[in-house]
Amino acid sequence: MKNNNKRRSKGPLTREAQITGWLFISPMVIGFTLLLLFPMGLALYMSLTDWPLLGEHHFTGLDNYRNLIADDLFWRVFGNTAYFTVGLVPLNIILALLLALLLSKKLPGIGIFRTAIFVPVMTSLIVWAIVWKYMFATESGLINQMLQMIGIKGPAWLYDTDLAMPAVIVTSVLKNVGLNMVLFIAALQQVPRSLYEAAELDGAGKTRTFFNVTLPMITPTVFLTVVMTVIGSLKVFGQIYVMTQGGPSESTKVLVYYIWEKAFKLYDLGYASSAAFVLFFVVLVLTLVQWQLRKRWVFNESD
C-alpha cells in the first residue's frame, strides 16, 4: 500500500488538482486576456484597416504602415521622441546617482531631504506640468522674473523651437528623478563594507573607489533604472499635452502625442493603431538590445 501511494504522488496531477490549479490562476489569466491580449489583438487588426470613428471600416493590409513610412511628420515626431529620450535618460540617471551618493549617508535629518526629492514622484503629473508651465511663462513666470532680478531678459521658453523641448526635459527629470534616487540609495546600502575597507587599505581614493567598487556593485540597479527610464521616456505624453501641445511648430510633438492626435482629433483609428505598433516594436527592440548588452557591463551577469 505504501509503495502504491508513493507511485501515485509521483505521477501526473489528478483531475481535481488540475482544476484547482486553474481556478487559482484563472483571475490572472482572464485579466491578462481581457485587458492585454484582446486589446492588443484588436489594435493589430485595426492597424490593418481604414477604421474611422464613425462608419464602416475596410481592410487595407499594410497600407497604413506604408503611409506611415512615407509620412515626413512621422519621422519628425520620431526624431523628437529620440531627442527627448537621449536628453532625459542620461540626465535622470546621473542626477539620481549623485543625489543617492549625497543622501545615502546616515546623518540627522537626512530623511527630510530624501522625502523632499521623492515627493514630486507622488505628485499628479498634470498638476506638476501645469505648475511648471506657469513657471516657464514668458512675462509672469517665476523663472523669468528671477532672471530679470539679475538683469537678464528671460526667453519665451515654451514658444521657442530651440528651448521648448529642453524645458520639457528638465520638467520631466525633476518629476521622476526621486524614484531612481531611492533605488540607488537601496543599492548603495547593499554594497559590502569590507570592499570599501579593502580599497582603503590599498590606498584607493574616493574617485577610484567609486569607479572600481561602488559602480560595479550597483550596475544591476543601474541597468534596471536605465531600462525603466528609457521605456518611460518613449511613452511621454502628459507633459507635452499640458505644456506645449506639440508646439511650437511641432518641435515637441512626440510619438504618443502623435498617436493621440491621429486617433482622437482626426479620428483615424487605423492609422493611429499602426503608429502605436511601431512604438511598441521600438520599445521592444530597445529593451531586448539593453538586455543583451547587460552581459558586457552588469556585474555578476552570466550568459
Summary of the structure (lengths in Angstrom):
residues: 303
radius of gyration: 25.5
end to end distance: 47.0
largest distance: 95.2
contacts: 847
relative contact order: 0.12
helix: 74%
strand: 2%
